[in-house]
Protein backbone atom coordinates (compact mmCIF):
# COMPACT_ATOMS: atom_id res chain seq x y z
CA UNK A 1 0.00 0.00 0.00
CA UNK A 2 1.33 3.45 -0.95
CA UNK A 3 2.25 5.79 1.89
CA UNK A 4 0.45 9.11 1.52
CA UNK A 5 2.31 10.75 4.44
CA UNK A 6 5.94 10.05 5.30
CA UNK A 7 7.96 11.63 8.09
CA UNK A 8 11.64 10.83 7.61
CA UNK A 9 14.09 11.57 10.40
CA UNK A 10 12.49 14.90 11.29
CA UNK A 11 14.24 17.03 13.90
CA UNK A 12 12.88 20.43 14.92
CA UNK A 13 13.49 23.05 17.59
CA UNK A 14 11.86 26.38 18.45
CA UNK A 15 14.03 29.45 18.82
CA UNK A 16 13.37 31.41 22.00
CA UNK A 17 15.06 34.25 23.87
CA UNK A 18 16.57 31.63 26.17
CA UNK A 19 17.93 29.62 23.24
CA UNK A 20 16.75 26.60 21.26
CA UNK A 21 13.91 24.44 22.56
CA UNK A 22 14.18 20.98 20.89
CA UNK A 23 10.75 19.46 20.15
CA UNK A 24 11.23 16.57 17.71
CA UNK A 25 14.30 14.35 17.40
CA UNK A 26 14.82 12.06 14.40
CA UNK A 27 11.09 11.28 14.24
CA UNK A 28 9.87 8.91 11.54
CA UNK A 29 6.44 7.52 10.71
CA UNK A 30 4.41 6.55 7.65
CA UNK A 31 0.66 6.67 7.03
CA UNK A 32 -0.69 4.67 4.07
CA UNK A 33 -3.23 6.13 1.69
CA UNK A 34 -6.67 5.77 3.28
CA UNK A 35 -5.15 5.12 6.70
CA UNK A 36 -6.11 6.69 10.01
CA UNK A 37 -3.20 7.34 12.36
CA UNK A 38 -3.60 8.60 15.93
CA UNK A 39 -0.65 10.16 17.75
CA UNK A 40 -0.59 10.11 21.56
CA UNK A 41 2.02 10.96 24.16
CA UNK A 42 2.81 13.19 27.13
CA UNK A 43 1.81 16.85 26.97
CA UNK A 44 4.42 19.00 25.29
CA UNK A 45 6.03 16.16 23.34
CA UNK A 46 5.56 17.82 19.95
CA UNK A 47 2.28 16.35 18.70
CA UNK A 48 0.84 19.66 17.50
CA UNK A 49 4.20 20.64 15.98
CA UNK A 50 3.95 17.48 13.90
CA UNK A 51 0.59 18.59 12.47
CA UNK A 52 2.00 21.99 11.48
CA UNK A 53 4.91 20.33 9.68
CA UNK A 54 2.58 18.05 7.72
CA UNK A 55 0.30 20.96 6.83
CA UNK A 56 3.25 22.98 5.54
CA UNK A 57 2.75 25.73 8.11
CA UNK A 58 6.35 25.26 9.29
CA UNK A 59 9.37 23.28 8.16
CA UNK A 60 11.76 20.89 9.93
CA UNK A 61 15.33 21.77 10.78
CA UNK A 62 16.41 18.35 9.51
CA UNK A 63 14.69 15.46 7.79
CA UNK A 64 11.79 15.42 5.35
CA UNK A 65 8.00 15.58 5.36
CA UNK A 66 6.56 13.97 2.22
CA UNK A 67 2.97 14.08 1.00
CA UNK A 68 2.20 11.81 -1.93
CA UNK A 69 5.95 11.36 -2.36
CA UNK A 70 6.66 15.10 -2.69
CA UNK A 71 8.50 17.18 -0.06
CA UNK A 72 6.29 19.71 1.69
CA UNK A 73 7.61 23.18 0.85
CA UNK A 74 4.47 25.27 1.44
CA UNK A 75 0.86 24.92 2.70
CA UNK A 76 -1.03 22.32 0.68
CA UNK A 77 -4.53 22.69 -0.71
CA UNK A 78 -5.22 18.98 -0.38
CA UNK A 79 -5.03 19.16 3.43
CA UNK A 80 -8.04 19.83 5.67
CA UNK A 81 -7.69 20.72 9.35
CA UNK A 82 -9.98 20.69 12.41
CA UNK A 83 -9.00 21.82 15.91
CA UNK A 84 -10.26 21.67 19.49
CA UNK A 85 -11.63 25.18 19.02
CA UNK A 86 -13.82 25.15 15.88
CA UNK A 87 -12.81 28.79 15.11
CA UNK A 88 -16.01 29.54 13.23
CA UNK A 89 -16.50 33.15 12.12
CA UNK A 90 -19.41 34.68 14.01
CA UNK A 91 -20.25 37.18 11.27
CA UNK A 92 -20.85 34.32 8.82
CA UNK A 93 -23.64 31.78 8.85
CA UNK A 94 -22.84 28.09 9.29
CA UNK A 95 -23.24 27.57 5.54
CA UNK A 96 -20.90 30.48 4.81
CA UNK A 97 -18.35 29.12 7.31
CA UNK A 98 -18.37 25.71 5.65
CA UNK A 99 -18.01 27.23 2.18
CA UNK A 100 -14.97 29.34 3.15
CA UNK A 101 -12.25 26.87 2.01
CA UNK A 102 -13.90 26.60 -1.42
CA UNK A 103 -13.78 30.38 -1.76
CA UNK A 104 -10.01 30.13 -1.25
CA UNK A 105 -9.03 26.99 -3.19
CA UNK A 106 -11.78 27.00 -5.86
CA UNK A 107 -12.74 30.67 -6.39
CA UNK A 108 -14.09 29.97 -9.89
CA UNK A 109 -16.53 27.32 -8.68
CA UNK A 110 -20.09 28.62 -9.15
CA UNK A 111 -21.74 29.78 -5.94
CA UNK A 112 -24.62 27.35 -6.39
CA UNK A 113 -22.18 24.45 -6.68
CA UNK A 114 -20.28 25.54 -3.55
CA UNK A 115 -23.52 25.77 -1.59
CA UNK A 116 -24.71 22.39 -2.84
CA UNK A 117 -21.47 20.78 -1.70
CA UNK A 118 -21.64 22.45 1.72
CA UNK A 119 -25.32 21.61 2.24
CA UNK A 120 -24.73 17.95 1.40
CA UNK A 121 -22.06 17.74 4.12
CA UNK A 122 -24.22 19.57 6.65
CA UNK A 123 -27.02 17.11 5.94
CA UNK A 124 -24.60 14.21 6.39
CA UNK A 125 -23.69 15.40 9.91
CA UNK A 126 -27.27 16.24 10.94
CA UNK A 127 -27.11 20.03 10.51
CA UNK A 128 -29.33 20.41 7.45
CA UNK A 129 -31.71 22.73 9.33
CA UNK A 130 -28.99 24.97 10.73
CA UNK A 131 -27.23 26.34 7.66
CA UNK A 132 -28.53 29.89 8.24
CA UNK A 133 -27.68 29.97 11.96
CA UNK A 134 -24.70 31.79 13.46
CA UNK A 135 -22.07 29.80 15.39
CA UNK A 136 -23.23 31.25 18.73
CA UNK A 137 -26.66 29.70 18.15
CA UNK A 138 -25.25 26.17 18.06
CA UNK A 139 -24.06 23.86 20.82
CA UNK A 140 -20.40 22.89 21.13
CA UNK A 141 -20.99 19.55 19.46
CA UNK A 142 -22.89 21.15 16.59
CA UNK A 143 -20.12 23.70 16.06
CA UNK A 144 -17.60 20.87 15.89
CA UNK A 145 -19.75 19.10 13.30
CA UNK A 146 -19.73 22.29 11.23
CA UNK A 147 -15.95 22.51 11.66
CA UNK A 148 -15.56 18.97 10.30
CA UNK A 149 -17.71 19.91 7.30
CA UNK A 150 -15.51 22.94 6.66
CA UNK A 151 -12.39 20.75 6.83
CA UNK A 152 -13.85 18.30 4.29
CA UNK A 153 -15.73 20.62 1.93
CA UNK A 154 -12.87 20.88 -0.61
CA UNK A 155 -12.43 17.08 -0.62
CA UNK A 156 -8.91 16.98 0.85
CA UNK A 157 -6.74 13.91 0.53
CA UNK A 158 -5.49 14.42 4.08
CA UNK A 159 -7.45 15.39 7.19
CA UNK A 160 -5.51 16.63 10.22
CA UNK A 161 -7.42 16.50 13.51
CA UNK A 162 -5.75 18.29 16.43
CA UNK A 163 -7.78 17.24 19.49
CA UNK A 164 -11.09 18.25 17.86
CA UNK A 165 -13.24 16.47 20.48
CA UNK A 166 -11.22 17.32 23.59
CA UNK A 167 -13.52 20.07 24.91
CA UNK A 168 -16.76 18.09 24.50
CA UNK A 169 -18.67 16.01 27.05
CA UNK A 170 -18.28 12.23 26.95
CA UNK A 171 -21.59 11.50 25.21
CA UNK A 172 -21.04 14.13 22.50
CA UNK A 173 -17.50 12.85 21.93
CA UNK A 174 -18.71 9.30 21.37
CA UNK A 175 -21.41 10.58 19.02
CA UNK A 176 -18.80 12.42 16.96
CA UNK A 177 -16.45 9.43 16.99
CA UNK A 178 -19.18 7.41 15.30
CA UNK A 179 -19.76 10.27 12.87
CA UNK A 180 -16.06 10.17 11.92
CA UNK A 181 -16.45 6.55 10.82
CA UNK A 182 -19.49 7.54 8.74
CA UNK A 183 -17.64 10.45 7.14
CA UNK A 184 -14.63 8.28 6.39
CA UNK A 185 -16.88 5.75 4.63
CA UNK A 186 -18.67 8.39 2.54
CA UNK A 187 -15.84 10.94 2.08
CA UNK A 188 -12.62 8.86 1.87
CA UNK A 189 -9.54 10.55 3.29
CA UNK A 190 -6.26 9.80 5.04
CA UNK A 191 -6.25 11.09 8.61
CA UNK A 192 -3.82 12.09 11.33
CA UNK A 193 -5.39 12.52 14.76
CA UNK A 194 -3.69 14.18 17.73
CA UNK A 195 -5.39 13.15 20.97
CA UNK A 196 -4.92 12.64 24.69
CA UNK A 197 -7.84 10.20 24.80
CA UNK A 198 -6.64 6.61 24.47
CA UNK A 199 -10.18 5.30 23.93
CA UNK A 200 -10.59 7.76 21.07
CA UNK A 201 -7.35 6.59 19.46
CA UNK A 202 -8.32 2.92 19.67
CA UNK A 203 -11.86 3.51 18.38
CA UNK A 204 -10.90 5.70 15.41
CA UNK A 205 -7.41 4.72 14.27
CA UNK A 206 -5.83 1.93 12.27
CA UNK A 207 -2.50 2.64 13.96
CA UNK A 208 -1.64 4.49 17.16
CA UNK A 209 1.81 6.06 17.47
CA UNK A 210 3.14 6.79 20.96
CA UNK A 211 5.67 9.61 21.14
CA UNK A 212 8.20 9.79 23.96
CA UNK A 213 10.71 12.22 25.35
CA UNK A 214 11.39 15.91 24.92
CA UNK A 215 12.46 16.21 22.15
CA UNK A 216 10.08 13.52 20.96
CA UNK A 217 10.79 10.40 18.96
CA UNK A 218 8.67 7.36 18.16
CA UNK A 219 8.23 5.17 21.24
CA UNK A 220 5.78 2.55 20.01
CA UNK A 221 3.37 1.82 17.14
CA UNK A 222 0.20 -0.16 17.84
CA UNK A 223 -1.75 -1.61 14.90
CA UNK A 224 -5.54 -1.70 15.41
CA UNK A 225 -6.69 -4.59 13.26
CA UNK A 226 -10.43 -3.99 13.14
CA UNK A 227 -12.35 -2.81 10.07
CA UNK A 228 -14.70 0.15 10.19
CA UNK A 229 -17.22 1.46 10.74
CA UNK A 230 -16.86 0.17 14.29
CA UNK A 231 -19.66 -0.20 16.84
CA UNK A 232 -19.08 1.94 19.93
CA UNK A 233 -19.34 -1.12 22.18
CA UNK A 234 -16.10 -2.43 20.65
CA UNK A 235 -14.39 -0.26 23.27
CA UNK A 236 -15.62 -2.68 25.93
CA UNK A 237 -14.32 -5.81 24.21
CA UNK A 238 -11.44 -7.83 25.65
CA UNK A 239 -9.30 -6.92 22.65
CA UNK A 240 -9.84 -3.18 23.13
CA UNK A 241 -9.05 -3.43 26.83
CA UNK A 242 -5.81 -5.17 25.88
CA UNK A 243 -4.95 -2.43 23.35
CA UNK A 244 -5.67 0.29 25.91
CA UNK A 245 -3.50 -1.42 28.50
CA UNK A 246 -0.65 -1.68 26.01
CA UNK A 247 -0.91 2.02 25.15
CA UNK A 248 -1.07 3.06 28.79
CA UNK A 249 2.03 1.01 29.58
CA UNK A 250 3.93 2.58 26.68
CA UNK A 251 2.89 6.09 27.71
CA UNK A 252 4.07 5.46 31.28
CA UNK A 253 7.42 4.45 29.82
CA UNK A 254 7.41 7.59 27.65
CA UNK A 255 6.62 9.80 30.64
CA UNK A 256 9.41 8.21 32.64
CA UNK A 257 11.88 9.03 29.89
CA UNK A 258 10.66 12.65 29.71
CA UNK A 259 11.14 13.19 33.43
CA UNK A 260 7.53 13.10 34.63
CA UNK A 261 5.40 10.37 36.19
CA UNK A 262 1.97 11.90 35.67
CA UNK A 263 -0.26 9.18 34.21
CA UNK A 264 -2.57 10.12 31.35
CA UNK A 265 -6.27 9.37 31.57
C-alpha positions as CSV (number, residue, x, y, z in Angstrom):
1,X,0.0,0.0,0.0
2,X,1.3,3.4,-0.9
3,X,2.3,5.8,1.9
4,X,0.4,9.1,1.5
5,X,2.3,10.7,4.4
6,X,5.9,10.0,5.3
7,X,8.0,11.6,8.1
8,X,11.6,10.8,7.6
9,X,14.1,11.6,10.4
10,X,12.5,14.9,11.3
11,X,14.2,17.0,13.9
12,X,12.9,20.4,14.9
13,X,13.5,23.1,17.6
14,X,11.9,26.4,18.5
15,X,14.0,29.5,18.8
16,X,13.4,31.4,22.0
17,X,15.1,34.3,23.9
18,X,16.6,31.6,26.2
19,X,17.9,29.6,23.2
20,X,16.8,26.6,21.3
21,X,13.9,24.4,22.6
22,X,14.2,21.0,20.9
23,X,10.8,19.5,20.2
24,X,11.2,16.6,17.7
25,X,14.3,14.4,17.4
26,X,14.8,12.1,14.4
27,X,11.1,11.3,14.2
28,X,9.9,8.9,11.5
29,X,6.4,7.5,10.7
30,X,4.4,6.6,7.7
31,X,0.7,6.7,7.0
32,X,-0.7,4.7,4.1
33,X,-3.2,6.1,1.7
34,X,-6.7,5.8,3.3
35,X,-5.1,5.1,6.7
36,X,-6.1,6.7,10.0
37,X,-3.2,7.3,12.4
38,X,-3.6,8.6,15.9
39,X,-0.6,10.2,17.8
40,X,-0.6,10.1,21.6
41,X,2.0,11.0,24.2
42,X,2.8,13.2,27.1
43,X,1.8,16.9,27.0
44,X,4.4,19.0,25.3
45,X,6.0,16.2,23.3
46,X,5.6,17.8,20.0
47,X,2.3,16.4,18.7
48,X,0.8,19.7,17.5
49,X,4.2,20.6,16.0
50,X,4.0,17.5,13.9
51,X,0.6,18.6,12.5
52,X,2.0,22.0,11.5
53,X,4.9,20.3,9.7
54,X,2.6,18.0,7.7
55,X,0.3,21.0,6.8
56,X,3.3,23.0,5.5
57,X,2.8,25.7,8.1
58,X,6.4,25.3,9.3
59,X,9.4,23.3,8.2
60,X,11.8,20.9,9.9
61,X,15.3,21.8,10.8
62,X,16.4,18.4,9.5
63,X,14.7,15.5,7.8
64,X,11.8,15.4,5.3
65,X,8.0,15.6,5.4
66,X,6.6,14.0,2.2
67,X,3.0,14.1,1.0
68,X,2.2,11.8,-1.9
69,X,6.0,11.4,-2.4
70,X,6.7,15.1,-2.7
71,X,8.5,17.2,-0.1
72,X,6.3,19.7,1.7
73,X,7.6,23.2,0.8
74,X,4.5,25.3,1.4
75,X,0.9,24.9,2.7
76,X,-1.0,22.3,0.7
77,X,-4.5,22.7,-0.7
78,X,-5.2,19.0,-0.4
79,X,-5.0,19.2,3.4
80,X,-8.0,19.8,5.7
81,X,-7.7,20.7,9.4
82,X,-10.0,20.7,12.4
83,X,-9.0,21.8,15.9
84,X,-10.3,21.7,19.5
85,X,-11.6,25.2,19.0
86,X,-13.8,25.2,15.9
87,X,-12.8,28.8,15.1
88,X,-16.0,29.5,13.2
89,X,-16.5,33.2,12.1
90,X,-19.4,34.7,14.0
91,X,-20.3,37.2,11.3
92,X,-20.9,34.3,8.8
93,X,-23.6,31.8,8.9
94,X,-22.8,28.1,9.3
95,X,-23.2,27.6,5.5
96,X,-20.9,30.5,4.8
97,X,-18.4,29.1,7.3
98,X,-18.4,25.7,5.6
99,X,-18.0,27.2,2.2
100,X,-15.0,29.3,3.2
101,X,-12.3,26.9,2.0
102,X,-13.9,26.6,-1.4
103,X,-13.8,30.4,-1.8
104,X,-10.0,30.1,-1.3
105,X,-9.0,27.0,-3.2
106,X,-11.8,27.0,-5.9
107,X,-12.7,30.7,-6.4
108,X,-14.1,30.0,-9.9
109,X,-16.5,27.3,-8.7
110,X,-20.1,28.6,-9.2
111,X,-21.7,29.8,-5.9
112,X,-24.6,27.3,-6.4
113,X,-22.2,24.4,-6.7
114,X,-20.3,25.5,-3.6
115,X,-23.5,25.8,-1.6
116,X,-24.7,22.4,-2.8
117,X,-21.5,20.8,-1.7
118,X,-21.6,22.4,1.7
119,X,-25.3,21.6,2.2
120,X,-24.7,18.0,1.4
121,X,-22.1,17.7,4.1
122,X,-24.2,19.6,6.7
123,X,-27.0,17.1,5.9
124,X,-24.6,14.2,6.4
125,X,-23.7,15.4,9.9
126,X,-27.3,16.2,10.9
127,X,-27.1,20.0,10.5
128,X,-29.3,20.4,7.5
129,X,-31.7,22.7,9.3
130,X,-29.0,25.0,10.7
131,X,-27.2,26.3,7.7
132,X,-28.5,29.9,8.2
133,X,-27.7,30.0,12.0
134,X,-24.7,31.8,13.5
135,X,-22.1,29.8,15.4
136,X,-23.2,31.3,18.7
137,X,-26.7,29.7,18.2
138,X,-25.2,26.2,18.1
139,X,-24.1,23.9,20.8
140,X,-20.4,22.9,21.1
141,X,-21.0,19.5,19.5
142,X,-22.9,21.2,16.6
143,X,-20.1,23.7,16.1
144,X,-17.6,20.9,15.9
145,X,-19.7,19.1,13.3
146,X,-19.7,22.3,11.2
147,X,-15.9,22.5,11.7
148,X,-15.6,19.0,10.3
149,X,-17.7,19.9,7.3
150,X,-15.5,22.9,6.7
151,X,-12.4,20.8,6.8
152,X,-13.8,18.3,4.3
153,X,-15.7,20.6,1.9
154,X,-12.9,20.9,-0.6
155,X,-12.4,17.1,-0.6
156,X,-8.9,17.0,0.9
157,X,-6.7,13.9,0.5
158,X,-5.5,14.4,4.1
159,X,-7.5,15.4,7.2
160,X,-5.5,16.6,10.2
161,X,-7.4,16.5,13.5
162,X,-5.7,18.3,16.4
163,X,-7.8,17.2,19.5
164,X,-11.1,18.3,17.9
165,X,-13.2,16.5,20.5
166,X,-11.2,17.3,23.6
167,X,-13.5,20.1,24.9
168,X,-16.8,18.1,24.5
169,X,-18.7,16.0,27.1
170,X,-18.3,12.2,26.9
171,X,-21.6,11.5,25.2
172,X,-21.0,14.1,22.5
173,X,-17.5,12.9,21.9
174,X,-18.7,9.3,21.4
175,X,-21.4,10.6,19.0
176,X,-18.8,12.4,17.0
177,X,-16.4,9.4,17.0
178,X,-19.2,7.4,15.3
179,X,-19.8,10.3,12.9
180,X,-16.1,10.2,11.9
181,X,-16.4,6.5,10.8
182,X,-19.5,7.5,8.7
183,X,-17.6,10.5,7.1
184,X,-14.6,8.3,6.4
185,X,-16.9,5.7,4.6
186,X,-18.7,8.4,2.5
187,X,-15.8,10.9,2.1
188,X,-12.6,8.9,1.9
189,X,-9.5,10.6,3.3
190,X,-6.3,9.8,5.0
191,X,-6.2,11.1,8.6
192,X,-3.8,12.1,11.3
193,X,-5.4,12.5,14.8
194,X,-3.7,14.2,17.7
195,X,-5.4,13.2,21.0
196,X,-4.9,12.6,24.7
197,X,-7.8,10.2,24.8
198,X,-6.6,6.6,24.5
199,X,-10.2,5.3,23.9
200,X,-10.6,7.8,21.1
201,X,-7.4,6.6,19.5
202,X,-8.3,2.9,19.7
203,X,-11.9,3.5,18.4
204,X,-10.9,5.7,15.4
205,X,-7.4,4.7,14.3
206,X,-5.8,1.9,12.3
207,X,-2.5,2.6,14.0
208,X,-1.6,4.5,17.2
209,X,1.8,6.1,17.5
210,X,3.1,6.8,21.0
211,X,5.7,9.6,21.1
212,X,8.2,9.8,24.0
213,X,10.7,12.2,25.3
214,X,11.4,15.9,24.9
215,X,12.5,16.2,22.1
216,X,10.1,13.5,21.0
217,X,10.8,10.4,19.0
218,X,8.7,7.4,18.2
219,X,8.2,5.2,21.2
220,X,5.8,2.6,20.0
221,X,3.4,1.8,17.1
222,X,0.2,-0.2,17.8
223,X,-1.7,-1.6,14.9
224,X,-5.5,-1.7,15.4
225,X,-6.7,-4.6,13.3
226,X,-10.4,-4.0,13.1
227,X,-12.4,-2.8,10.1
228,X,-14.7,0.2,10.2
229,X,-17.2,1.5,10.7
230,X,-16.9,0.2,14.3
231,X,-19.7,-0.2,16.8
232,X,-19.1,1.9,19.9
233,X,-19.3,-1.1,22.2
234,X,-16.1,-2.4,20.6
235,X,-14.4,-0.3,23.3
236,X,-15.6,-2.7,25.9
237,X,-14.3,-5.8,24.2
238,X,-11.4,-7.8,25.7
239,X,-9.3,-6.9,22.6
240,X,-9.8,-3.2,23.1
241,X,-9.1,-3.4,26.8
242,X,-5.8,-5.2,25.9
243,X,-4.9,-2.4,23.4
244,X,-5.7,0.3,25.9
245,X,-3.5,-1.4,28.5
246,X,-0.6,-1.7,26.0
247,X,-0.9,2.0,25.1
248,X,-1.1,3.1,28.8
249,X,2.0,1.0,29.6
250,X,3.9,2.6,26.7
251,X,2.9,6.1,27.7
252,X,4.1,5.5,31.3
253,X,7.4,4.5,29.8
254,X,7.4,7.6,27.7
255,X,6.6,9.8,30.6
256,X,9.4,8.2,32.6
257,X,11.9,9.0,29.9
258,X,10.7,12.6,29.7
259,X,11.1,13.2,33.4
260,X,7.5,13.1,34.6
261,X,5.4,10.4,36.2
262,X,2.0,11.9,35.7
263,X,-0.3,9.2,34.2
264,X,-2.6,10.1,31.3
265,X,-6.3,9.4,31.6
